């Protein structure tokens, strides 16, 4: 199992590096759209749809990505704003009332588009600004996840959301915040992005805190949907790693907000 995980991870890293730094912007945008289509296919599984319905949904999401790219790029900021509102205002209510996805429900498909399309749009927008910006935003999520895991293992005592994800603790969240703050200081001072995000330290710290919080919410949101659907992984597309949604769960909440912030603060 470990060997499979390592081999899959190596292929994922190599493929992602190729997309980020070797492909032209249009080709990279289409690669991100392919990821969105796979995520949409998995979303159909969360809704307990049969294969034809899942494939059709993936095709529709792919078509939306293409149409926005070629005919309506001005919709990208709109998608980012809608996504930010959803994650900051709606998802906490979702957790509170334990809403569920129905099997054949227009709202379920709409919700999937609301989660997946802005993620694709954010990946394309951040990549268009700089491949390093997209990588840095994604790495922020990875740092938060790793820091939360090890801090939670070492110091975790108080459960964050035991009914959704029993392993997550408030101590882990605190570790994620500290890890992200350190990561942000390093990236913004000693990386290719140094000097490209002109924000005062207190505001920057507040934004990093917000991004960390929504990354945790993205992780918990998919965990809740999988628990409600009675499945462990969103699919087995990535041997040893589950599915695409399993790998991008926290990115679906964090990347759109990061892209939206950069729309306002980037010089």
C-alpha positions as CSV (number, residue, x, y, z in Angstrom):
1,X,0.0,0.0,0.0
2,X,2.8,2.4,0.9
3,X,4.6,1.6,-2.4
4,X,1.4,2.4,-4.3
5,X,0.9,5.7,-2.5
6,X,4.5,6.7,-3.2
7,X,4.3,5.8,-6.9
8,X,1.0,7.6,-7.3
9,X,2.4,10.7,-5.5
10,X,5.5,10.8,-7.7
11,X,3.3,10.7,-10.8
12,X,1.0,13.4,-9.4
13,X,3.9,15.7,-8.5
14,X,5.6,15.2,-11.9
15,X,2.3,15.8,-13.8
16,X,1.4,18.8,-11.8
17,X,4.9,20.4,-12.2
18,X,4.5,19.8,-16.0
19,X,1.1,21.6,-16.0
20,X,2.4,24.5,-13.9
21,X,5.7,25.3,-15.5
22,X,5.7,23.7,-19.0
23,X,2.3,24.2,-20.4
24,X,1.0,27.5,-21.9
25,X,-1.8,29.2,-20.0
26,X,-4.6,27.9,-22.2
27,X,-3.4,24.3,-22.0
28,X,-3.0,24.6,-18.3
29,X,-6.5,25.9,-18.0
30,X,-7.8,22.9,-19.9
31,X,-5.8,20.6,-17.6
32,X,-7.4,22.2,-14.6
33,X,-10.8,21.7,-16.4
34,X,-10.0,18.0,-16.7
35,X,-9.4,17.9,-13.0
36,X,-12.7,19.7,-12.4
37,X,-14.5,17.1,-14.7
38,X,-13.1,14.2,-12.7
39,X,-14.2,15.9,-9.4
40,X,-17.7,16.4,-10.9
41,X,-17.8,12.7,-11.7
42,X,-17.0,11.9,-8.1
43,X,-19.5,14.4,-6.9
44,X,-22.2,12.4,-8.7
45,X,-21.1,9.5,-6.6
46,X,-21.7,11.5,-3.4
47,X,-25.2,12.0,-4.7
48,X,-25.5,8.2,-5.3
49,X,-26.0,8.7,-9.1
50,X,-25.5,5.9,-11.6
51,X,-22.6,6.0,-14.1
52,X,-24.5,7.7,-17.1
53,X,-25.6,10.6,-14.8
54,X,-22.1,11.0,-13.4
55,X,-20.5,11.0,-16.8
56,X,-23.0,13.5,-18.1
57,X,-22.5,15.8,-15.1
58,X,-18.7,15.7,-15.6
59,X,-19.2,16.6,-19.3
60,X,-21.5,19.5,-18.4
61,X,-19.0,20.9,-15.9
62,X,-16.2,20.5,-18.5
63,X,-18.4,22.4,-21.0
64,X,-18.9,25.2,-18.5
65,X,-15.2,25.5,-18.0
66,X,-14.6,25.7,-21.7
67,X,-17.4,28.3,-22.3
68,X,-16.2,30.5,-19.5
69,X,-12.6,30.3,-20.9
70,X,-13.4,31.2,-24.4
71,X,-16.6,33.3,-24.1
72,X,-17.1,34.7,-20.6
73,X,-13.8,35.2,-18.7
74,X,-15.4,38.1,-16.9
75,X,-17.4,35.5,-14.9
76,X,-14.3,34.3,-13.0
77,X,-14.4,37.1,-10.3
78,X,-18.2,36.5,-9.9
79,X,-17.5,32.8,-9.3
80,X,-14.8,33.6,-6.7
81,X,-17.2,36.0,-4.9
82,X,-20.0,33.5,-4.8
83,X,-17.6,30.8,-3.6
84,X,-16.3,33.1,-0.7
85,X,-19.9,33.8,0.4
86,X,-20.7,30.1,0.3
87,X,-17.7,28.9,2.4
88,X,-17.8,31.8,4.9
89,X,-21.6,32.1,5.4
90,X,-23.4,29.0,4.1
91,X,-21.1,26.1,5.1
92,X,-21.2,26.9,8.8
93,X,-25.0,26.6,8.6
94,X,-24.5,23.3,6.7
95,X,-22.5,22.0,9.6
96,X,-25.0,23.3,12.1
97,X,-28.0,21.8,10.5
98,X,-26.4,18.7,9.0
99,X,-28.0,19.2,5.6
100,X,-27.5,16.4,3.1
101,X,-27.3,15.8,-0.7
102,X,-30.2,14.1,-2.3
103,X,-29.8,11.4,-4.9
104,X,-31.5,13.1,-7.8
105,X,-31.8,16.7,-6.9
106,X,-31.1,19.8,-8.9
107,X,-29.8,21.6,-5.8
108,X,-27.1,18.8,-5.4
109,X,-25.8,19.4,-8.9
110,X,-25.9,23.1,-8.4
111,X,-24.0,22.8,-5.2
112,X,-21.4,20.6,-6.9
113,X,-20.9,23.3,-9.5
114,X,-20.6,25.9,-6.8
115,X,-17.8,23.9,-5.2
116,X,-16.0,22.7,-8.3
117,X,-16.3,25.6,-10.8
118,X,-14.8,28.3,-8.6
119,X,-11.9,25.9,-7.8
120,X,-11.1,25.5,-11.5
121,X,-11.5,29.3,-12.0
122,X,-9.2,30.0,-9.1
123,X,-6.5,27.6,-10.4
124,X,-6.7,29.2,-13.9
125,X,-6.6,32.8,-12.5
126,X,-3.8,32.1,-10.1
127,X,-1.8,30.4,-12.8
128,X,-2.4,33.3,-15.2
129,X,-0.9,35.6,-12.5
130,X,2.0,33.4,-11.8
131,X,2.6,29.6,-11.6
132,X,4.4,30.3,-8.3
133,X,1.3,32.0,-6.9
134,X,-0.8,28.9,-7.6
135,X,1.8,26.6,-6.1
136,X,2.2,28.9,-3.0
137,X,-1.6,28.9,-2.5
138,X,-1.8,25.2,-2.8
139,X,1.2,24.7,-0.5
140,X,-0.5,26.8,2.1
141,X,-3.2,24.1,2.3
142,X,-0.7,21.3,2.4
143,X,1.3,23.1,5.2
144,X,-1.9,23.6,7.2
145,X,-2.9,19.9,6.8
146,X,0.5,18.6,7.7
147,X,0.9,20.9,10.7
148,X,-2.6,20.0,11.9
149,X,-1.9,16.3,11.6
150,X,1.3,16.3,13.6
151,X,0.2,18.8,16.2
152,X,-3.1,16.9,16.7
153,X,-1.2,13.6,17.1
154,X,1.1,15.1,19.6
155,X,-1.2,17.4,21.6
156,X,-4.7,16.7,20.5
157,X,-7.2,16.5,23.4
158,X,-10.3,18.6,22.3
159,X,-12.2,17.2,19.4
160,X,-13.1,19.7,16.6
161,X,-16.0,18.0,15.0
162,X,-16.3,14.4,16.4
163,X,-19.5,13.7,14.5
164,X,-17.8,14.6,11.2
165,X,-14.1,13.8,11.5
166,X,-13.2,12.2,14.9
167,X,-9.5,12.6,14.3
168,X,-9.5,16.4,14.1
169,X,-8.8,18.5,17.2
170,X,-8.7,22.1,18.1
171,X,-5.0,21.7,19.0
172,X,-4.5,20.5,15.4
173,X,-6.2,23.7,14.1
174,X,-3.9,25.8,16.3
175,X,-0.9,23.9,14.9
176,X,-2.2,24.6,11.4
177,X,-2.5,28.3,12.1
178,X,1.0,28.5,13.5
179,X,2.4,26.5,10.6
180,X,0.7,28.7,8.0
181,X,1.9,31.9,9.7
182,X,5.5,30.6,9.6
183,X,5.0,29.5,6.0
184,X,3.6,32.8,5.0
185,X,6.5,34.7,6.5
186,X,9.0,32.6,4.7
187,X,7.2,32.7,1.3
188,X,6.6,36.4,1.3
189,X,10.2,37.2,2.3
190,X,12.4,34.6,0.9
191,X,10.7,33.1,-2.2
192,X,10.1,34.2,-5.8
193,X,6.9,35.9,-4.5
194,X,8.8,38.3,-2.1
195,X,7.5,41.8,-2.6
196,X,4.5,40.8,-4.8
197,X,1.9,40.9,-2.0
198,X,2.1,44.4,-0.5
199,X,0.2,44.0,2.7
200,X,0.8,45.2,6.2
201,X,1.8,42.4,8.6
202,X,-1.4,42.6,10.7
203,X,-3.7,42.4,7.7
204,X,-1.6,39.6,6.2
205,X,-1.8,37.6,9.4
206,X,-5.6,38.1,9.4
207,X,-5.9,36.9,5.8
208,X,-3.7,33.8,6.5
209,X,-5.8,33.0,9.5
210,X,-9.0,33.3,7.3
211,X,-7.4,31.0,4.6
212,X,-6.5,28.5,7.2
213,X,-10.0,28.5,8.7
214,X,-11.6,27.9,5.3
215,X,-9.1,25.2,4.4
216,X,-10.3,23.3,7.5
217,X,-13.9,23.9,6.5
218,X,-13.3,22.5,3.1
219,X,-11.8,19.3,4.5
220,X,-14.6,18.9,7.0
221,X,-17.3,19.6,4.3
222,X,-16.2,16.7,2.1
223,X,-15.7,14.5,5.1
224,X,-19.3,15.2,6.1
225,X,-20.6,14.5,2.6
226,X,-18.7,11.2,2.4
227,X,-19.9,10.2,5.9
228,X,-23.5,10.9,4.8
229,X,-23.0,9.0,1.6
230,X,-21.5,6.0,3.5
231,X,-18.2,6.0,1.6
232,X,-14.6,6.3,2.7
233,X,-13.1,7.8,-0.4
234,X,-14.7,9.8,-3.2
235,X,-13.4,7.3,-5.7
236,X,-10.3,5.1,-6.4
237,X,-9.0,7.1,-9.3
238,X,-5.7,7.7,-7.5
239,X,-4.4,4.4,-6.3
240,X,-3.5,4.7,-2.6
241,X,-4.9,8.2,-2.4
242,X,-8.6,7.8,-3.0
243,X,-10.1,10.2,-5.4
244,X,-9.6,13.7,-6.8
245,X,-12.1,15.3,-4.3
246,X,-10.1,13.6,-1.5
247,X,-7.0,15.4,-2.7
248,X,-8.6,18.8,-3.4
249,X,-11.1,19.0,-0.6
250,X,-9.4,21.8,1.3
251,X,-8.4,23.5,-2.0
252,X,-12.0,23.9,-3.0
253,X,-12.5,26.3,-0.2
254,X,-9.1,28.0,-0.1
255,X,-8.1,28.6,-3.7
256,X,-11.1,30.7,-4.7
257,X,-10.7,32.9,-1.6
258,X,-7.0,33.3,-2.2
259,X,-7.6,34.2,-5.8
260,X,-10.2,36.7,-4.8
261,X,-7.9,38.3,-2.2
262,X,-5.1,38.6,-4.8
263,X,-7.5,40.3,-7.3
264,X,-7.7,43.2,-4.8
265,X,-4.2,43.4,-3.3
266,X,-2.0,42.4,-6.2
267,X,-0.1,45.5,-7.6
